[in-house]
Amino acid sequence: MVGEAVYKINNEVAGKIIFDNKQNSEYDYYTGRKLPVYNKETTWYVDNQGILKLQIGDKTYGEANVEEKLNENIKITGTVSINDEFSIATINLVIEFLGELSSVTINGEVVEVTKNDEGKYVGQKDVNNNGDYNVVVRAKDGSLNKASIKVENLTEDMEIWNKNDLEEFRSKVSSGRTFSGKKAIVMDNIDLENVEWEPIGSNEKFFKGTFVGNKHIISNLYINNTKNYQALFSKAYNAKITGVILDNVNIKARQYVAGILSYGENVIIEECGVNGIKIEATLNLCGGVAAKVSKGTISKCYNNVNITLNTTENIAYAGGIIASGENNLQILNCYNVKDVYLSAVKNATGQLGTRCGGIVGMTANISIESCYNFGKITSSGVVVEAGGIAGWLGGTNVNNCFNVGVIVGDTSSSDMSLHRYGDIVGISASSVNIANCYYVSSKICGFNHGGNVFPSSNIQDSKANIKTKSVQILGNNDDIWKQSDSLNNGWPILKWQDEI
């Protein structure tokens, strides 16, 4: 048996049809989608009003074949309301009829109705696509009436072919069209022409859809202002950004500055890359791919642009992939090859300070797996925490990573005890587990705040040995790592790297 369905007569269940691909020898027929009965092709199917029909040759049998008794005394009024995000339309029905109703359907789906204080039947249905919706109201006496309600102005999937299309998409998001449940799809390379870019989304208008870059190149992204939340996208929530490759990026802004996304909650960023001149912030939170993400996944992403944060604050975060990650964020199969520089000139108080890393600056309850850093990590200030993978770790697992980038500290401080540098992490605060990682200096961690686990699977070795051995030892997983003579000058690479 491959399926079954009940069938109705006069709106009452009369029996069950079993769909099978085996011949019934007693009656010499098949049951299924196409049925040879009496040497004629037959088909069982459900029409757009949800009615099961049987077609034999050119004749159709089923409930819909019964002569319809239209009843004009059944009066149907339909109105449409659209939510603030332009993602859901609600069809509101008001039915006036003195008798009893048997059923109400919209495009074949049953809608529950109740009587209001005025004796009218009321009901509603949420839909998420534009189009005509057919309403059928049936009375107990078998009569019926019909109406058609048009839904329009909902956000639809959008193709983006050029700069004008991308700007139009941005305008739609800024106007409140979050694209929830919809896609914006890049169809060709786009040149932003080094014109000051206004990010997609804002403090009040989050992007909530799926942006498909298709690995086309978006070039010449230019931002130079003193605003916050500056990147290709400003803010995203319950969103997905995939296959976006930026080239010739040149960004300078105040804080929450990045290439792809400034701030996200429960977002997926995958197969994205950032190439260019610089990404610079003057206050806080500067990252290559993202500035801050809470919950979600960043996977198969890379940064190939220098990250610079010169701040007057006493605490700041910078990272090659992301400045700050928290709340079960996963960073998987990512790499950074450019320098991350963070300098704080204001005196720090307590234990606050600058936190920067090749992958992430600051973490709280996240996981980092199968990532590597080549970039030089430089940090200066009164309190400094810097590492090849992360500057500051809290509640974080780090697994199958390696760093061969140089960690450069500030030797001019009057209290060097507040400077914590490590090849993998600057400072591990609590509930940290670092395993199966390679590093080249004498310290995997600049300062262990206690209670953290660094098992013997971590290997400190020379660069030459890491270069030749680490592919075999990094998690022993052939699905993630490989050696390449043409990429990374012979260093281990992630298998996906030659795909984007």
C-alpha positions as semicolon CSV with decimal commas, in nm:
position;residue;x (nm);y (nm);z (nm)
1;M;0,000;0,000;0,000
2;V;0,130;0,345;-0,087
3;G;-0,146;0,561;0,064
4;E;-0,512;0,592;0,149
5;A;-0,790;0,849;0,157
6;V;-1,152;0,866;0,268
7;Y;-1,427;0,971;0,030
8;K;-1,752;1,150;0,107
9;I;-2,109;1,137;-0,021
10;N;-2,333;1,433;0,070
11;N;-2,057;1,560;0,295
12;E;-2,055;1,238;0,499
13;V;-1,766;0,991;0,501
14;A;-1,883;0,695;0,297
15;G;-1,571;0,485;0,270
16;K;-1,198;0,459;0,219
17;I;-0,990;0,432;-0,096
18;I;-0,661;0,246;-0,070
19;F;-0,393;0,351;-0,319
20;D;-0,180;0,051;-0,411
21;N;0,052;-0,048;-0,691
22;K;-0,037;-0,418;-0,679
23;Q;-0,295;-0,586;-0,902
24;N;-0,614;-0,717;-0,739
25;S;-0,648;-1,060;-0,898
26;E;-1,007;-1,116;-0,785
27;Y;-1,150;-0,808;-0,955
28;D;-0,871;-0,760;-1,208
29;Y;-0,801;-0,393;-1,145
30;Y;-0,533;-0,169;-0,998
31;T;-0,575;0,096;-0,734
32;G;-0,352;0,398;-0,757
33;R;-0,302;0,727;-0,935
34;K;-0,354;0,582;-1,283
35;L;-0,597;0,288;-1,292
36;P;-0,668;0,064;-1,594
37;V;-1,038;-0,013;-1,543
38;Y;-1,238;-0,159;-1,833
39;N;-0,948;-0,073;-2,063
40;K;-0,979;0,298;-1,985
41;E;-0,732;0,528;-1,809
42;T;-0,862;0,634;-1,467
43;T;-0,729;0,888;-1,219
44;W;-0,816;0,966;-0,859
45;Y;-0,739;1,325;-0,765
46;V;-0,842;1,609;-0,535
47;D;-0,966;1,928;-0,702
48;N;-0,892;2,284;-0,585
49;Q;-1,196;2,275;-0,357
50;G;-1,067;1,965;-0,177
51;I;-1,313;1,726;-0,345
52;L;-1,195;1,376;-0,435
53;K;-1,286;1,286;-0,795
54;L;-1,261;0,978;-1,013
55;Q;-1,187;1,025;-1,381
56;I;-1,252;0,737;-1,623
57;G;-1,161;0,824;-1,978
58;D;-1,319;1,160;-2,056
59;K;-1,581;1,138;-1,779
60;T;-1,538;1,267;-1,424
61;Y;-1,727;1,136;-1,122
62;G;-1,741;1,286;-0,775
63;E;-1,925;1,516;-0,542
64;A;-1,856;1,819;-0,764
65;N;-2,062;1,658;-1,041
66;V;-2,382;1,694;-0,842
67;E;-2,586;1,983;-0,978
68;E;-2,514;2,286;-0,762
69;K;-2,807;2,467;-0,603
70;L;-2,696;2,828;-0,576
71;N;-2,859;3,013;-0,289
72;E;-2,847;3,391;-0,319
73;N;-2,983;3,421;0,034
74;I;-2,638;3,319;0,154
75;K;-2,460;3,655;0,149
76;I;-2,080;3,647;0,167
77;T;-1,869;3,950;0,253
78;G;-1,491;3,921;0,255
79;T;-1,228;4,172;0,358
80;V;-0,850;4,144;0,363
81;S;-0,611;4,282;0,625
82;I;-0,232;4,264;0,594
83;N;0,009;4,250;0,887
84;D;0,276;4,513;0,949
85;E;0,546;4,302;0,783
86;F;0,344;4,249;0,462
87;S;0,400;3,876;0,505
88;I;0,054;3,750;0,610
89;A;-0,292;3,846;0,486
90;T;-0,599;3,763;0,691
91;I;-0,920;3,693;0,497
92;N;-1,210;3,796;0,720
93;L;-1,547;3,642;0,632
94;V;-1,893;3,765;0,733
95;I;-2,178;3,537;0,619
96;E;-2,541;3,636;0,650
97;F;-2,786;3,343;0,638
98;L;-3,096;3,262;0,841
99;G;-3,052;2,888;0,809
100;E;-2,779;2,653;0,930
101;L;-2,449;2,614;0,752
102;S;-2,287;2,283;0,670
103;S;-1,937;2,400;0,576
104;V;-1,725;2,698;0,474
105;T;-1,410;2,652;0,266
106;I;-1,145;2,879;0,119
107;N;-0,962;2,715;-0,172
108;G;-1,086;2,382;-0,045
109;E;-0,967;2,423;0,313
110;V;-1,228;2,426;0,587
111;V;-1,271;2,751;0,779
112;E;-1,430;2,742;1,123
113;V;-1,711;2,998;1,163
114;T;-1,913;3,107;1,465
115;K;-2,218;3,325;1,509
116;N;-2,163;3,672;1,649
117;D;-2,404;3,884;1,853
118;E;-2,571;4,005;1,534
119;G;-2,650;3,650;1,425
120;K;-2,394;3,654;1,144
121;Y;-2,141;3,381;1,080
122;V;-1,783;3,505;1,109
123;G;-1,449;3,338;1,043
124;Q;-1,103;3,407;0,914
125;K;-0,804;3,247;0,745
126;D;-0,440;3,356;0,722
127;V;-0,266;3,323;0,385
128;N;0,085;3,419;0,273
129;N;0,053;3,442;-0,104
130;N;-0,114;3,690;-0,335
131;G;-0,394;3,568;-0,562
132;D;-0,764;3,489;-0,587
133;Y;-0,915;3,284;-0,305
134;N;-1,240;3,096;-0,372
135;V;-1,495;3,090;-0,091
136;V;-1,768;2,820;-0,091
137;V;-2,042;2,833;0,174
138;R;-2,271;2,529;0,196
139;A;-2,602;2,515;0,383
140;K;-2,750;2,211;0,557
141;D;-3,018;2,188;0,287
142;G;-2,748;2,127;0,023
143;S;-2,758;2,474;-0,134
144;L;-2,449;2,688;-0,158
145;N;-2,308;3,021;-0,262
146;K;-1,964;3,126;-0,378
147;A;-1,741;3,433;-0,370
148;S;-1,390;3,521;-0,484
149;I;-1,159;3,734;-0,269
150;K;-0,843;3,888;-0,410
151;V;-0,530;3,914;-0,196
152;E;-0,260;4,152;-0,315
153;N;0,026;4,365;-0,181
154;L;0,194;4,082;0,010
155;T;0,571;4,066;-0,027
156;E;0,680;3,818;-0,292
157;D;1,011;3,655;-0,382
158;M;1,235;3,901;-0,563
159;E;1,510;3,861;-0,821
160;I;1,802;4,103;-0,793
161;W;1,991;4,159;-1,117
162;N;2,172;4,490;-1,062
163;K;2,241;4,783;-0,829
164;N;1,897;4,934;-0,887
165;D;1,727;4,608;-0,791
166;L;1,936;4,583;-0,474
167;E;1,843;4,938;-0,382
168;E;1,477;4,862;-0,448
169;F;1,504;4,556;-0,223
170;R;1,661;4,774;0,047
171;S;1,375;5,025;0,013
172;K;1,119;4,747;0,057
173;V;1,286;4,628;0,377
174;S;1,313;4,985;0,504
175;S;0,941;5,035;0,441
176;G;0,858;4,739;0,666
177;R;0,861;4,447;0,423
178;T;1,069;4,205;0,628
179;F;1,056;3,932;0,357
180;S;0,958;3,681;0,625
181;G;0,906;3,348;0,451
182;K;1,030;3,494;0,121
183;K;1,354;3,504;-0,077
184;A;1,560;3,777;-0,239
185;I;1,779;3,609;-0,501
186;V;2,088;3,767;-0,659
187;M;2,098;3,674;-1,028
188;D;2,421;3,841;-1,145
189;N;2,731;4,025;-1,026
190;I;2,654;4,371;-0,888
191;D;2,880;4,679;-0,877
192;L;2,788;4,925;-0,599
193;E;3,023;5,177;-0,762
194;N;3,187;5,302;-0,440
195;V;2,882;5,517;-0,366
196;E;2,804;5,561;0,006
197;W;2,594;5,258;0,095
198;E;2,291;5,271;0,321
199;P;2,256;4,930;0,490
200;I;1,960;4,700;0,429
201;G;1,735;4,721;0,736
202;S;1,758;4,949;1,038
203;N;1,707;4,962;1,415
204;E;1,332;4,934;1,365
205;K;1,314;4,733;1,041
206;F;1,482;4,392;1,065
207;F;1,535;4,169;0,763
208;K;1,361;3,835;0,834
209;G;1,376;3,649;0,505
210;T;1,632;3,457;0,300
211;F;1,893;3,641;0,094
212;V;2,048;3,413;-0,168
213;G;2,369;3,558;-0,309
214;N;2,430;3,262;-0,543
215;K;2,804;3,336;-0,497
216;H;2,780;3,629;-0,737
217;I;3,022;3,913;-0,661
218;I;2,890;4,229;-0,495
219;S;3,177;4,471;-0,544
220;N;3,278;4,818;-0,423
221;L;3,078;4,833;-0,101
222;Y;3,174;5,174;0,041
223;I;3,072;5,325;0,377
224;N;3,235;5,626;0,543
225;N;3,034;5,786;0,826
226;T;3,000;5,809;1,203
227;K;2,685;5,595;1,231
228;N;2,622;5,264;1,408
229;Y;2,515;4,932;1,253
230;Q;2,694;4,973;0,922
231;A;2,739;4,680;0,682
232;L;2,565;4,536;0,374
233;F;2,282;4,443;0,615
234;S;2,214;4,639;0,931
235;K;1,991;4,407;1,136
236;A;1,842;4,063;1,076
237;Y;1,614;3,837;1,279
238;N;1,513;3,475;1,205
239;A;1,690;3,525;0,873
240;K;1,929;3,347;0,640
241;I;2,206;3,507;0,434
242;T;2,383;3,268;0,202
243;G;2,634;3,280;-0,082
244;V;2,722;3,650;-0,054
245;I;3,073;3,736;-0,178
246;L;3,188;4,095;-0,121
247;D;3,484;4,238;-0,311
248;N;3,677;4,564;-0,266
249;V;3,506;4,644;0,063
250;N;3,598;4,983;0,216
251;I;3,410;5,060;0,538
252;K;3,461;5,304;0,824
253;A;3,191;5,379;1,081
254;R;3,131;5,413;1,455
255;Q;3,026;5,077;1,608
256;Y;2,861;4,748;1,509
257;V;3,062;4,758;1,186
258;A;3,111;4,458;0,954
259;G;3,106;4,340;0,594
260;I;2,789;4,128;0,575
261;L;2,578;4,192;0,888
262;S;2,598;4,436;1,178
263;Y;2,362;4,264;1,423
264;G;2,160;3,944;1,409
265;E;1,938;3,728;1,625
266;N;1,877;3,365;1,531
267;V;2,035;3,401;1,189
268;I;2,219;3,168;0,953
269;I;2,514;3,308;0,758
270;E;2,674;3,055;0,528
271;E;2,914;3,042;0,234
272;C;2,988;3,414;0,256
273;G;3,320;3,587;0,195
274;V;3,457;3,937;0,251
275;N;3,748;4,072;0,045
276;G;3,877;4,427;0,031
277;I;4,066;4,721;0,171
278;K;3,948;4,771;0,527
279;I;3,669;4,743;0,780
280;E;3,721;5,000;1,055
281;A;3,527;5,111;1,363
282;T;3,597;5,407;1,592
283;L;3,409;5,295;1,905
284;N;3,328;4,924;1,942
285;L;3,235;4,592;1,776
286;C;3,414;4,546;1,446
287;G;3,413;4,218;1,252
288;G;3,483;4,086;0,905
289;V;3,160;3,896;0,840
290;A;2,942;4,014;1,131
291;A;2,970;4,247;1,429
292;K;2,741;4,066;1,675
293;V;2,515;3,761;1,646
294;S;2,303;3,602;1,916
295;K;2,198;3,245;1,837
296;G;2,227;3,089;1,494
297;T;2,510;2,964;1,275
298;I;2,800;3,115;1,084
299;S;2,948;2,847;0,860
300;K;3,182;2,822;0,560
301;C;3,266;3,191;0,576
302;Y;3,595;3,375;0,539
303;N;3,748;3,716;0,594
304;N;4,013;3,860;0,365
305;V;4,015;4,226;0,474
306;N;4,203;4,403;0,753
307;I;3,998;4,474;1,067
308;T;4,082;4,788;1,265
309;L;3,926;4,922;1,584
310;N;4,070;5,239;1,738
311;T;3,855;5,329;2,034
312;T;3,841;5,569;2,328
313;E;3,636;5,315;2,525
314;N;3,777;5,093;2,796
315;I;3,620;4,779;2,653
316;A;3,592;4,680;2,288
317;Y;3,561;4,369;2,069
318;A;3,707;4,288;1,728
319;G;3,728;3,963;1,531
320;G;3,822;3,837;1,188
321;I;3,487;3,662;1,142
322;I;3,275;3,821;1,416
323;A;3,338;4,067;1,698
324;S;3,096;3,916;1,952
325;G;2,893;3,594;1,959
326;E;2,655;3,462;2,222
327;N;2,354;3,246;2,311
328;N;2,438;2,913;2,144
329;L;2,584;3,063;1,829
330;Q;2,783;2,810;1,624
331;I;3,088;2,916;1,423
332;L;3,179;2,631;1,189
333;N;3,441;2,582;0,915
334;C;3,547;2,948;0,893
335;Y;3,883;3,116;0,844
336;N;4,057;3,453;0,863
337;V;4,369;3,546;0,667
338;K;4,404;3,919;0,738
339;D;4,516;4,128;1,036
340;V;4,295;4,223;1,328
341;Y;4,408;4,537;1,512
342;L;4,245;4,677;1,826
343;S;4,368;4,974;2,029
344;A;4,201;5,132;2,334
345;V;4,349;5,459;2,456
346;K;4,120;5,521;2,754
347;N;4,224;5,389;3,094
348;A;4,043;5,070;3,181
349;T;3,864;5,012;3,508
350;G;3,843;4,682;3,690
351;Q;3,901;4,387;3,457
352;L;3,742;4,533;3,147
353;G;3,954;4,567;2,836
354;T;4,008;4,504;2,468
355;R;3,920;4,160;2,335
356;C;4,020;4,054;1,986
357;G;4,074;3,730;1,799
358;G;4,135;3,585;1,458
359;I;3,787;3,431;1,451
360;V;3,594;3,605;1,730
361;G;3,669;3,875;1,984
362;M;3,424;3,797;2,265
363;T;3,207;3,488;2,327
364;A;2,936;3,382;2,569
365;N;2,802;3,026;2,539
366;I;2,890;2,943;2,180
367;S;3,085;2,674;1,995
368;I;3,374;2,716;1,752
369;E;3,470;2,422;1,537
370;S;3,708;2,356;1,247
371;C;3,829;2,714;1,206
372;Y;4,174;2,863;1,150
373;N;4,356;3,195;1,154
374;F;4,654;3,320;0,954
375;G;4,618;3,689;1,037
376;K;4,832;3,890;1,278
377;I;4,637;3,976;1,595
378;T;4,744;4,302;1,757
379;S;4,593;4,456;2,069
380;S;4,694;4,740;2,297
381;G;4,552;4,909;2,605
382;V;4,558;4,877;2,982
383;V;4,371;4,544;2,990
384;V;4,424;4,330;2,683
385;E;4,290;3,985;2,590
386;A;4,393;3,854;2,250
387;G;4,409;3,512;2,084
388;G;4,452;3,350;1,747
389;I;4,101;3,205;1,759
390;A;3,932;3,415;2,030
391;G;4,016;3,700;2,264
392;W;3,781;3,610;2,550
393;L;3,595;3,281;2,597
394;G;3,305;3,212;2,831
395;G;3,094;2,895;2,822
396;T;3,249;2,797;2,490
397;N;3,375;2,481;2,320
398;V;3,664;2,515;2,073
399;N;3,741;2,206;1,868
400;N;3,956;2,113;1,565
401;C;4,105;2,460;1,513
402;F;4,452;2,589;1,443
403;N;4,632;2,922;1,454
404;V;4,962;3,017;1,297
405;G;4,902;3,392;1,305
406;V;5,130;3,605;1,522
407;I;4,988;3,750;1,844
408;V;5,132;4,096;1,910
409;G;5,089;4,259;2,249
410;D;5,149;4,599;2,403
411;T;5,478;4,597;2,595
412;S;5,445;4,958;2,712
413;S;5,185;4,890;2,981
414;S;5,281;4,957;3,342
415;D;5,102;4,636;3,450
416;M;5,172;4,351;3,211
417;S;4,979;4,109;3,435
418;L;4,663;4,248;3,275
419;H;4,783;4,148;2,929
420;R;4,662;3,797;2,838
421;Y;4,779;3,655;2,505
422;G;4,736;3,301;2,380
423;D;4,770;3,121;2,050
424;I;4,414;2,993;2,074
425;V;4,255;3,223;2,334
426;G;4,358;3,525;2,538
427;I;4,150;3,449;2,846
428;S;3,914;3,162;2,925
429;A;3,661;3,283;3,181
430;S;3,446;2,983;3,268
431;S;3,311;2,652;3,132
432;V;3,558;2,639;2,843
433;N;3,673;2,324;2,665
434;I;3,950;2,350;2,404
435;A;4,031;2,023;2,224
436;N;4,211;1,898;1,911
437;C;4,372;2,235;1,839
438;Y;4,713;2,324;1,697
439;Y;4,917;2,622;1,806
440;V;5,278;2,738;1,773
441;S;5,370;2,942;2,081
442;S;5,416;2,814;2,435
443;K;5,065;2,907;2,546
444;I;4,731;2,777;2,427
445;C;4,566;3,027;2,664
446;G;4,694;3,356;2,802
447;F;4,507;3,323;3,130
448;N;4,294;3,034;3,255
449;H;4,030;3,168;3,489
450;G;3,985;2,825;3,645
451;G;3,766;2,522;3,592
452;N;3,841;2,497;3,219
453;V;3,952;2,192;3,025
454;F;4,247;2,181;2,785
455;P;4,307;1,808;2,717
456;S;4,626;1,659;2,580
457;S;4,470;1,636;2,233
458;N;4,583;1,998;2,184
459;I;4,926;2,013;2,022
460;Q;5,188;2,285;2,048
461;D;5,439;2,240;1,769
462;S;5,651;2,421;1,516
463;K;5,491;2,577;1,212
464;A;5,669;2,328;0,989
465;N;5,522;2,030;1,173
466;I;5,175;2,183;1,189
467;K;5,193;2,237;0,816
468;T;5,264;1,873;0,741
469;K;5,076;1,689;1,016
470;S;4,767;1,882;1,112
471;V;4,539;1,755;0,835
472;Q;4,576;1,403;0,968
473;I;4,521;1,505;1,329
474;L;4,265;1,788;1,318
475;G;3,965;1,588;1,425
476;N;4,078;1,311;1,187
477;N;3,792;1,416;0,963
478;D;3,849;1,390;0,588
479;D;3,513;1,559;0,522
480;I;3,638;1,893;0,659
481;W;4,012;1,937;0,596
482;K;4,249;1,876;0,309
483;Q;4,600;1,964;0,201
484;S;4,654;2,188;-0,101
485;D;4,975;2,297;-0,270
486;S;4,799;2,575;-0,461
487;L;4,599;2,726;-0,172
488;N;4,738;2,848;0,161
489;N;5,096;2,780;0,052
490;G;5,063;2,419;0,156
491;W;4,888;2,478;0,487
492;P;4,574;2,276;0,564
493;I;4,256;2,421;0,415
494;L;3,888;2,357;0,459
495;K;3,750;2,139;0,183
496;W;3,488;2,391;0,078
497;Q;3,746;2,665;0,006
498;D;3,787;2,587;-0,363
499;E;3,408;2,589;-0,404
500;I;3,357;2,964;-0,351
